[in-house]
Amino acid sequence: MKKKIGLLSLLILTSCSYNTDFYIFNTTENPIFVTYECGPNGEVFVPIPRIVEFDSDFEILEIKKAYEIGIESKSDSENKIITCELKSRQALWIGNDINFSLNDPNDVLILKENLNELKVEQNGEKLFRVDDRYVVDFFETIDRHTVGIKVKKASR
């Protein structure tokens, strides 16, 4: 009996929970402007994001104070609109969730409900603008702990 309790305790302590962070990565050589609107639930995406740097493997290097970030309330809803500038090789951490997977339909629904709109501009030109219906298509799994959007130079 003691062995069964010990085994059960060990399994509980070594559960497979993990934290997944969401980022928008600027992989271009010029600054980009990111504007996104959080849904009213605010369960996944934070109203005060952080700017980080990343390396070629998309490993986070350093968290910086996000002086460039501007936050405003949308007058016709409880949603928050966040705007910031990301320099080259910077990423915007916008939130996290536990055990998130882009392959799980319930997790995808949470992503759609919490990120209403995303717009990325560079040099005054819109690179893309997407609403909650298609925002999931822009995210990709970097690793088990990182899901993000890699912003690339606009094709001409």
Summary of the structure (lengths in Angstrom):
residues: 156
radius of gyration: 17.8
end to end distance: 68.8
largest distance: 68.8
contacts: 426
relative contact order: 0.26
helix: 17%
strand: 48%
